[in-house]
Amino acid sequence: MHPLVTRTIEIPENITVRVDGKVVEVRGEKGRLTRDFSHAQVSIQLEDNQIRVQAVWPRKKEVSLVGTIYSHIKNMIVGVTEGYTYKLKIVYSHFPISVKIDDKKVIIENFTGERDRRIAKIIGDTTVTIKDEDIIVQGINLEDVSQTAANVEQATKIKSKDPRVFLDGIYVYEKQRG
């Protein structure tokens, strides 16, 4: 093991980054993201035009935390510049699934002919739109966008039937930046 593990991130010119202890704030044209990394045994420094994430005399856990925090900060920078989009497809064979958005919930009705409606939670400032057979989930925070898409996908999970035969559901088919 090396006495020092370091990862550096170049900051694009249209991005403003503030580091206060272990709280990182990234501002861009699409918005602002703040994340607290105070649980991690690493140091985060802002120097010139780059962010340095490092651990001194790290064990395995600290080495992996340096990489994880590096990835989180990179995702924050991509989020405030481009944003994230997940596309989901509504698939059914017999009973047409009806999907509506109500406040911070996605409501799925008539799934496999069920009378009860299934509800998926929309996380954070994520926007969800329905276009024909597609559900488009967009936002600047990757964790919120992916968790919202996962919630919708999980809401239509069939437990009691063979998934190879009963393909009804809502499935993620595309993940993209922007």
trRosetta pair geometry for C-beta under 8 A, 3 or more apart (Angstrom, degrees):
i j d omega theta_ij theta_ji phi_ij phi_ji
1 57 7.7 78 125 -153 125 51
1 58 6.8 -142 -173 70 127 71
1 59 7.9 -35 -122 -113 163 31
1 63 7.7 -118 -135 -63 108 132
2 5 6.2 126 72 -68 110 70
3 56 6.6 0 161 -163 76 70
3 57 5.4 -17 -149 -74 67 69
4 54 6.2 -4 -172 -172 91 120
4 55 7.5 165 -151 83 48 46
4 56 5.7 -16 -101 -112 76 63
4 57 7.8 -13 -67 -37 49 45
5 54 6.3 165 86 -150 52 67
5 55 5.0 0 53 52 101 91
5 58 5.1 -39 11 13 125 142
5 62 7.2 145 43 122 133 94
5 63 5.3 166 -73 -117 175 74
5 66 5.1 -159 118 3 115 168
6 52 6.1 -20 -160 -166 106 99
6 53 7.2 147 -154 79 53 49
6 54 4.2 -12 -100 -98 77 107
6 66 7.4 -115 -112 -165 16 140
7 52 7.6 155 79 -154 42 52
7 53 5.0 -13 60 61 92 99
7 54 7.5 177 22 -75 57 61
7 66 5.6 142 2 157 112 100
7 67 6.6 120 -40 -94 154 50
7 70 4.1 -28 107 -93 147 145
8 50 4.9 19 -178 167 108 133
8 51 6.9 159 -155 78 59 47
8 52 5.1 -21 -101 -100 85 72
8 53 7.7 -179 -84 21 36 68
9 50 6.1 159 76 -159 46 79
9 51 4.5 -6 53 53 104 98
9 53 7.6 42 -10 -6 104 103
9 70 6.5 170 -53 -153 111 80
9 73 5.7 -144 -9 109 167 123
9 74 6.0 -150 -123 -75 130 82
9 77 7.2 -178 168 -20 132 150
10 49 6.5 17 -155 127 71 96
10 50 5.4 -41 -100 -99 44 95
11 15 5.4 -133 -177 81 90 116
11 17 5.4 -115 -117 -1 139 130
11 49 5.2 -135 48 -180 97 68
11 50 6.2 -164 -6 -92 86 35
11 51 6.6 93 -56 -20 103 90
11 77 7.3 -144 -128 -117 64 134
12 15 4.8 83 64 2 84 114
12 77 6.9 133 10 -176 105 118
12 81 6.7 46 51 -85 153 146
14 28 6.6 69 121 -143 90 83
14 29 6.4 -7 152 -34 125 104
14 81 7.1 108 84 -113 112 101
15 26 6.4 -19 -171 -165 111 92
15 27 7.0 149 -163 77 59 54
15 28 5.1 -23 -109 -88 80 94
15 77 6.0 5 -129 -140 162 92
15 80 6.6 109 -122 92 101 125
15 81 6.7 -54 -73 -64 111 107
16 26 7.5 149 82 -159 53 43
16 27 4.3 -10 60 58 101 108
16 28 7.6 -174 25 -68 69 48
17 24 7.0 -21 -165 -167 98 91
17 25 7.0 153 -157 83 48 56
17 26 5.4 -10 -105 -105 79 70
17 27 7.7 -163 -72 23 36 71
17 46 6.1 -176 110 -119 109 129
17 51 6.2 -91 148 -63 159 118
17 77 8.0 -27 -77 -89 118 100
18 24 7.5 155 82 -157 53 44
18 25 4.4 -5 57 58 99 107
18 27 7.9 37 -3 -6 99 105
18 46 7.5 -61 -145 -41 24 165
19 22 8.0 -8 -170 -117 91 19
19 23 7.3 152 -157 78 48 51
19 24 5.5 -12 -105 -105 77 72
19 25 7.8 -164 -74 24 34 70
19 44 5.5 -147 -151 122 133 104
19 45 6.8 166 98 -142 159 20
19 46 4.3 172 16 -26 122 113
19 51 6.9 140 -56 -128 135 104
20 23 4.8 -19 66 63 90 104
20 25 7.4 25 4 -3 103 108
21 38 6.9 16 129 -94 119 99
22 36 6.7 68 108 -168 88 60
22 37 4.4 -115 167 77 102 80
22 38 4.5 146 72 -82 129 57
22 40 6.8 178 -163 52 141 92
22 42 7.9 115 -124 75 118 73
22 43 8.0 -107 -89 -134 93 39
22 44 5.7 111 -126 23 62 119
23 34 6.6 6 179 -174 99 99
23 35 7.3 174 -154 88 58 39
23 36 5.0 -21 -104 -105 84 71
23 37 7.3 178 -86 23 32 70
23 38 7.1 -5 -56 -45 76 99
24 34 7.2 169 89 -151 48 52
24 35 5.4 -10 60 60 92 88
24 37 6.6 29 -4 -2 105 114
24 44 6.3 -84 -66 153 111 155
24 51 7.5 46 -130 -141 129 147
24 73 6.0 -57 145 -107 165 103
24 76 7.1 145 117 54 119 169
25 32 6.7 0 -174 -174 95 102
25 33 7.3 172 -151 89 51 47
25 34 4.6 -12 -103 -103 83 86
26 32 7.1 167 87 -153 49 55
26 33 5.1 -4 57 59 96 93
26 34 7.8 -178 21 -79 62 41
26 73 7.3 143 -53 -157 135 72
26 76 4.4 130 26 140 149 115
26 77 5.8 -117 -158 -80 150 58
26 79 7.8 100 93 64 133 101
26 80 5.4 -161 127 -1 104 146
27 31 7.7 -108 -141 132 60 32
27 32 4.7 -13 -104 -105 79 89
27 80 6.5 179 -179 -167 17 154
28 31 6.9 7 62 51 77 40
28 32 7.8 163 24 -84 58 46
28 77 7.4 113 -52 -154 138 51
28 79 7.8 151 35 94 137 60
28 80 2.9 129 27 139 121 104
28 81 5.0 -96 -172 -65 154 58
29 80 7.2 128 38 159 50 77
29 81 6.8 63 31 -125 95 47
30 79 7.2 -130 81 145 134 58
30 80 5.2 -172 55 -159 95 44
30 81 6.8 -134 4 -56 114 4
30 82 7.6 -58 -23 54 148 10
30 83 5.3 -167 -148 -58 164 101
30 140 5.1 163 121 -93 122 126
31 79 8.0 -56 63 136 103 93
31 80 5.8 -125 64 -123 62 83
31 125 7.7 -175 -162 100 168 154
31 140 5.0 -154 50 -1 124 166
32 80 6.9 44 -96 -112 25 128
33 76 4.6 -151 88 -149 140 101
33 79 5.9 53 -36 90 150 135
33 80 5.9 -130 1 -54 106 110
33 140 6.2 -145 -57 125 114 113
33 141 6.0 148 -116 -88 121 89
35 72 6.3 -152 138 153 167 124
35 73 7.8 -142 55 -86 137 65
35 76 6.4 -119 -6 -78 129 141
36 39 7.9 82 125 -7 88 85
37 40 4.9 -29 170 22 92 120
37 42 7.4 -44 147 60 126 103
37 44 6.4 88 66 -26 140 142
37 69 5.5 61 -134 -125 147 122
37 72 7.6 153 -83 79 118 148
40 65 4.9 162 -148 -180 114 133
40 69 6.0 177 104 -62 179 134
41 55 6.7 64 112 -128 80 112
41 61 7.7 54 41 110 121 106
41 62 5.4 -70 85 -102 105 107
41 65 6.9 92 49 69 71 163
42 53 5.8 25 151 -176 135 85
42 54 6.5 162 -168 82 93 28
42 55 4.7 -65 -111 -73 84 90
42 62 6.3 149 -72 -159 88 89
42 65 5.5 -165 -31 116 125 115
42 66 5.5 158 -117 -85 144 72
42 69 6.1 -154 65 17 150 155
43 52 8.0 4 106 108 88 91
43 53 7.6 168 85 -151 47 43
43 54 5.6 -20 60 65 91 81
43 55 7.4 154 14 -87 74 42
43 56 7.7 25 3 -13 119 97
44 51 6.6 -8 -170 -177 90 102
44 52 7.4 161 -154 83 42 52
44 53 5.5 -8 -105 -103 76 74
44 69 7.0 -117 -81 155 117 140
45 51 7.3 159 82 -159 43 55
45 52 4.7 -11 61 58 94 101
45 54 7.6 -14 12 19 106 106
46 50 7.8 176 -151 94 51 37
46 51 5.7 -26 -100 -105 67 72
46 52 7.9 -171 -78 19 21 75
47 50 6.1 -17 70 67 77 81
47 52 6.2 10 17 -6 112 117
51 73 6.0 -121 94 165 154 155
53 66 5.3 152 127 -154 105 74
53 69 5.1 177 -148 96 149 116
53 70 5.1 -145 45 -70 145 82
53 73 7.1 -176 -47 5 132 143
54 66 6.6 28 -121 -124 24 124
55 58 3.9 62 116 -75 126 119
55 62 4.0 159 -170 161 159 116
55 63 6.8 -125 58 -74 141 42
55 65 6.9 92 -59 72 141 105
55 66 5.2 -113 -6 -60 110 117
58 61 7.7 -142 -179 69 94 57
58 62 3.4 -137 -145 89 103 120
58 63 4.8 139 123 -53 137 72
58 66 7.1 -63 -95 -23 164 124
59 62 5.5 94 46 12 62 100
59 63 7.3 -117 101 -7 32 92
60 63 5.7 -57 -150 34 33 114
60 64 6.4 24 157 -12 67 107
61 64 6.1 -61 -152 40 28 105
61 65 6.3 31 151 -22 65 109
62 65 5.3 -52 -143 36 35 116
62 66 6.6 45 155 -27 65 96
63 66 6.0 -48 -159 23 30 113
63 67 7.2 23 148 -9 60 104
64 67 5.7 -56 -156 39 39 111
64 68 6.2 40 149 -22 70 108
65 68 5.4 -53 -140 38 35 113
65 69 6.0 31 162 -16 69 106
66 69 6.3 -58 -145 39 24 104
66 70 6.2 31 152 -23 60 111
67 70 5.5 -54 -147 35 29 118
67 71 6.4 29 155 -19 64 105
68 71 5.8 -57 -153 35 30 110
68 72 6.5 31 151 -20 65 105
69 72 5.5 -49 -145 34 36 114
69 73 6.4 34 156 -17 66 104
70 73 6.1 -59 -151 37 26 107
70 74 6.4 26 152 -17 63 108
71 74 5.6 -54 -146 38 32 113
71 75 6.3 34 154 -20 66 106
72 75 5.7 -56 -150 37 30 112
72 76 6.5 34 150 -23 64 103
73 76 5.5 -48 -150 31 35 115
73 77 6.6 36 151 -19 64 101
74 77 5.7 -53 -152 34 34 111
74 78 6.5 31 151 -15 66 105
75 78 5.7 -52 -145 40 34 110
75 79 6.1 42 152 -27 65 107
75 142 4.6 -68 -179 5 124 143
76 79 5.5 -53 -148 33 30 118
76 80 6.6 16 161 -9 65 105
76 141 7.9 0 -111 -116 69 66
77 80 6.5 -60 -147 40 28 98
77 81 6.4 12 159 -6 63 115
78 81 6.1 -70 -144 47 28 101
78 82 5.6 -33 -178 37 71 108
78 84 7.6 66 121 -62 105 91
78 142 7.7 41 80 -54 112 121
78 177 5.9 -80 176 -128 116 126
79 82 7.4 -68 -109 59 12 67
79 83 6.1 49 -158 -107 51 36
79 84 6.3 -33 -110 -19 79 100
79 139 7.7 -12 -153 125 107 69
79 140 4.0 97 167 175 97 69
79 141 5.8 53 -153 -82 153 30
79 142 6.0 -116 -75 -32 117 82
80 140 5.7 56 -80 -167 49 128
82 177 4.4 27 122 165 142 104
82 178 4.4 -61 -179 -71 100 74
83 138 6.3 26 158 -174 126 94
83 139 6.6 -173 -160 107 96 20
83 140 5.1 -67 -111 -92 77 63
83 177 7.1 127 77 -173 47 62
83 178 5.8 83 63 -118 85 23
84 138 6.9 170 88 -147 53 53
84 139 6.1 -17 58 67 92 64
84 140 7.2 131 12 -125 85 18
84 141 7.8 -82 25 77 125 23
84 142 5.3 114 -40 -101 159 68
84 145 4.6 -176 94 50 122 168
84 146 7.7 -46 142 -42 149 82
84 175 7.6 -14 -171 -171 99 83
84 176 7.5 159 -157 90 57 42
84 177 6.2 -48 -102 -117 59 49
84 178 7.8 30 -97 9 23 25
85 136 6.5 -19 -162 -168 101 94
85 137 7.1 146 -157 79 49 54
85 138 4.9 -10 -103 -100 77 87
85 145 7.6 -93 -92 -166 16 142
85 174 7.8 -7 115 115 93 99
85 175 7.7 161 90 -157 55 40
85 176 5.1 -15 65 67 97 88
85 177 7.5 74 20 164 84 7
85 178 6.4 -42 -1 86 116 46
86 136 7.6 155 80 -158 50 46
86 137 4.4 -11 59 61 98 108
86 138 7.8 -167 25 -71 63 44
86 145 5.7 152 -7 159 112 100
86 146 6.6 132 -57 -97 145 52
86 148 7.8 163 48 78 136 92
86 149 4.1 -53 115 -76 156 148
86 172 5.8 -43 -178 -134 110 111
86 174 7.2 160 -158 90 44 59
86 175 5.4 -8 -109 -108 78 73
86 176 7.9 166 -84 24 37 62
87 134 5.8 -26 -166 -162 99 114
87 135 7.4 147 -161 75 49 51
87 136 5.7 -16 -106 -105 73 71
87 137 7.7 -164 -76 23 28 74
87 172 7.2 113 78 -153 46 62
87 173 5.9 -53 98 62 94 82
87 174 4.1 12 44 55 113 104
87 175 7.9 -146 22 -67 71 35
87 176 7.8 18 -8 11 102 104
88 134 6.9 137 73 -162 50 60
88 135 4.3 -16 62 59 106 101
88 136 7.8 -161 24 -72 74 29
88 137 7.0 47 -9 -10 108 107
88 149 6.1 176 -55 -147 119 92
88 152 6.0 -98 -46 104 177 136
88 153 6.8 -143 -127 -69 130 88
88 170 5.1 39 159 168 124 97
88 171 6.2 167 -156 84 80 27
88 172 5.3 -47 -96 -90 81 50
88 173 6.8 125 -128 8 30 80
89 133 6.1 20 -157 137 73 98
89 134 6.2 -32 -101 -103 56 67
89 135 7.9 -145 -60 19 14 79
89 170 7.0 178 82 -153 39 58
89 171 5.6 -18 54 61 88 83
89 173 5.0 32 -12 -12 113 133
90 97 5.4 -145 -172 72 115 124
90 99 6.3 -133 -91 -16 139 134
90 133 4.8 -131 50 -165 94 70
90 134 7.3 -133 1 -69 87 19
90 135 6.8 93 -46 -23 95 99
90 170 5.4 -21 -102 -104 61 87
91 167 5.9 -62 134 132 131 95
91 168 6.2 -165 106 -133 78 35
91 169 5.9 2 60 58 100 57
91 170 7.2 169 19 -91 75 33
91 171 6.3 6 2 9 124 108
92 95 6.1 -94 -176 75 132 55
92 96 5.9 150 84 -116 150 33
92 97 4.9 172 -51 -13 138 97
92 168 4.8 39 -117 -127 64 97
93 166 7.9 -126 21 -140 128 55
93 167 6.8 87 -34 55 116 90
93 168 6.1 -102 10 -66 84 94
94 112 7.7 56 61 -136 107 53
94 113 7.1 -26 105 -42 114 110
94 168 7.8 -57 32 -70 78 133
95 110 5.3 -149 160 162 113 94
95 111 7.3 118 98 -171 125 13
95 112 5.8 128 41 -138 133 14
95 113 4.3 -158 -70 -57 154 71
95 168 7.5 27 53 -126 89 151
96 110 6.5 15 84 115 58 138
97 108 6.3 -18 -173 -165 109 94
97 109 7.4 142 -166 73 59 47
97 110 5.9 -175 -120 86 39 88
97 111 5.4 36 -117 -94 103 67
97 156 7.6 8 -131 -117 151 135
97 168 7.1 146 -49 -170 122 104
97 170 7.4 -148 126 -58 162 96
98 108 7.5 146 80 -160 50 45
98 109 4.5 -23 67 65 101 99
98 110 5.3 64 11 28 94 117
99 106 6.5 -9 -167 -179 100 98
99 107 7.1 153 -156 81 49 53
99 108 5.5 -12 -103 -104 79 69
99 109 7.7 -174 -77 22 32 72
99 130 5.5 174 98 -113 111 142
99 135 6.4 -79 139 -80 160 119
99 170 7.5 86 -83 -85 141 141
100 106 7.6 159 83 -161 40 52
100 107 4.7 -16 64 61 90 104
100 109 7.3 19 6 -1 104 112
100 130 7.7 -75 -109 -7 29 156
101 105 7.4 159 -157 85 53 49
101 106 5.8 -30 -103 -106 70 64
101 107 7.4 176 -92 16 18 81
101 122 7.8 42 -147 -45 102 142
101 128 5.5 170 -106 90 134 109
101 129 7.8 -54 -24 -105 152 31
101 130 6.7 -170 -23 -16 106 111
102 105 5.2 -18 69 66 85 98
102 107 5.5 30 6 -17 115 123
104 121 6.7 11 138 -160 92 71
104 122 4.7 -134 -169 56 64 101
105 119 5.2 -23 -169 -163 123 104
105 120 6.9 139 -163 71 67 44
105 121 6.2 -39 -107 -107 71 45
105 122 6.4 -132 -72 -1 20 92
106 119 7.2 145 73 -159 52 51
106 120 4.4 -15 57 61 105 100
106 121 7.9 -86 18 -12 81 6
106 122 6.4 109 -28 -54 88 95
106 128 6.0 -84 -78 138 112 164
106 135 7.3 48 -142 -151 144 144
106 151 7.6 134 34 108 118 105
106 152 5.3 -4 72 -101 156 102
106 155 7.3 -174 87 24 106 162
107 117 5.4 4 -172 167 95 133
107 118 7.6 146 -160 77 48 46
107 119 5.8 -17 -105 -103 66 75
108 111 5.4 37 141 -48 110 122
108 117 6.4 154 74 -169 48 77
108 118 4.4 -21 64 64 107 96
108 119 7.4 -163 21 -74 79 28
108 120 7.0 50 -14 -7 112 103
108 152 7.7 128 -50 -153 127 77
108 155 5.7 141 16 126 139 126
108 156 6.1 -110 166 -71 168 100
108 170 7.1 -121 -107 -18 140 134
109 117 4.7 -33 -91 -110 78 100
109 118 7.9 -171 -73 24 35 68
110 113 6.6 -1 -165 -102 69 27
110 114 7.1 165 -142 54 20 61
111 114 5.4 -10 68 30 74 113
111 118 5.8 -7 10 4 146 125
111 156 5.7 -145 -141 -124 142 90
111 168 6.9 146 -167 144 76 124
111 169 7.9 50 -154 -101 114 49
112 158 7.0 94 -42 -101 151 116
112 166 7.1 23 -106 -168 128 127
112 168 5.4 150 -70 83 88 156
114 118 7.7 61 80 -34 143 98
118 155 4.4 139 148 173 119 101
118 156 6.5 148 88 -75 159 60
119 155 6.7 -141 79 -132 21 135
120 148 7.5 101 144 -168 110 61
120 151 4.1 135 -168 134 98 94
120 152 4.3 136 122 -87 172 52
120 154 7.2 132 -114 62 110 82
120 155 4.1 -100 -64 -32 102 143
121 148 7.4 -110 104 -118 60 70
121 151 5.3 -97 50 -167 69 159
122 126 5.5 -146 -177 74 93 106
122 128 5.7 -119 -108 -12 127 127
122 148 5.2 31 -137 -130 56 121
122 151 7.7 -153 -76 70 33 145
123 126 5.9 48 69 6 63 129
123 143 7.9 -86 120 123 142 75
123 144 4.4 -153 107 -148 103 77
123 147 4.8 11 11 90 157 118
123 148 4.9 -139 24 -62 89 88
123 151 7.2 146 -25 -14 103 141
124 139 6.7 94 98 -164 116 154
124 141 5.6 -57 134 54 166 141
124 144 3.5 -54 33 -127 138 145
124 148 7.8 -103 39 -46 87 118
125 139 6.0 139 94 -139 73 113
125 140 7.3 -3 84 31 117 93
125 141 7.1 99 47 10 91 115
125 144 6.9 45 42 136 58 165
126 137 6.0 1 176 -172 121 91
126 138 7.0 155 -162 79 71 36
126 139 4.0 -65 -109 -50 68 141
126 141 7.5 -93 -65 56 88 94
126 144 4.9 -164 -47 139 112 107
126 145 5.4 160 -116 -91 120 58
126 148 4.7 -148 103 -24 165 158
127 137 7.6 160 84 -154 47 44
127 138 5.1 -19 62 65 94 91
127 139 6.4 156 14 -69 69 79
128 135 6.4 -7 -169 -178 99 98
128 136 7.2 156 -155 81 48 51
128 137 5.3 -11 -103 -103 80 71
128 138 7.9 172 -81 22 35 67
128 148 6.7 -142 -68 160 116 134
128 152 7.9 151 -132 -64 140 140
129 135 7.5 163 83 -159 42 52
129 136 4.8 -12 61 59 91 102
129 138 7.6 4 8 9 102 110
130 134 7.3 161 -157 89 49 53
130 135 5.5 -22 -104 -106 72 71
130 136 7.7 -173 -82 19 23 75
131 134 4.9 -14 69 66 87 102
131 135 8.0 165 26 -90 67 24
131 136 6.3 23 8 -10 112 115
135 152 6.4 -144 108 173 157 161
135 170 6.5 18 13 -164 136 129
137 145 5.5 141 134 -160 105 79
137 148 5.2 174 -153 99 137 118
137 149 4.9 -149 39 -69 158 90
137 152 7.4 -158 -59 3 134 142
138 145 6.8 -16 -157 -120 15 120
139 144 5.4 -77 112 92 158 114
139 145 4.4 -165 47 -70 108 100
139 148 7.7 102 -3 15 139 142
141 144 4.1 57 89 15 113 113
141 145 6.5 164 84 -14 59 86
142 145 5.9 -60 -144 39 30 109
142 146 6.0 19 164 -11 68 112
143 146 6.2 -60 -141 43 24 103
143 147 6.0 21 161 -17 63 114
144 147 6.0 -59 -141 40 25 108
144 148 6.2 27 159 -21 63 108
145 148 6.0 -56 -150 34 26 110
145 149 6.5 24 154 -15 62 108
146 149 5.7 -54 -148 39 34 112
146 150 6.2 35 153 -20 66 107
146 175 7.8 25 -100 -127 95 127
147 150 5.5 -53 -145 39 33 113
147 151 6.3 40 152 -26 65 102
148 151 5.6 -49 -149 30 31 114
148 152 6.7 30 153 -17 63 102
149 152 5.9 -54 -152 35 33 109
149 153 6.3 31 151 -17 66 108
149 172 5.3 62 166 -87 124 120
150 153 5.6 -55 -144 40 33 112
150 154 6.0 31 157 -18 68 110
150 172 7.9 -22 -76 -36 53 134
151 154 5.9 -57 -142 40 27 109
151 155 6.4 36 155 -31 62 104
152 155 5.8 -48 -150 23 29 116
152 156 7.4 6 159 -1 59 104
152 170 5.5 -69 147 103 97 139
153 156 6.7 -78 -165 43 30 94
153 157 7.4 55 141 -57 63 89
153 169 7.3 51 -155 163 62 113
153 170 5.9 -127 -101 94 50 83
153 171 6.2 69 -124 -114 104 40
153 172 5.9 -46 -70 -22 136 91
154 157 5.4 -20 -158 -22 47 120
155 170 7.5 6 66 39 94 122
156 168 7.2 -117 176 131 114 77
156 169 4.0 145 126 -143 119 75
156 170 4.8 114 18 16 149 85
157 169 7.0 49 -86 -125 33 131
158 161 5.1 -38 156 48 127 98
158 163 6.2 159 67 -94 108 79
158 166 5.4 -88 107 106 174 127
158 168 7.0 86 -48 68 132 90
158 169 6.8 -112 -18 -67 97 114
161 165 6.8 -102 159 71 104 105
161 166 4.4 35 117 13 136 146
162 165 4.5 54 86 17 109 107
162 166 6.4 122 71 11 59 90
163 166 6.5 -69 -119 66 32 79
163 167 7.4 79 178 -95 61 51
164 167 7.8 -8 -177 -68 21 87
172 175 6.8 25 171 -56 121 93
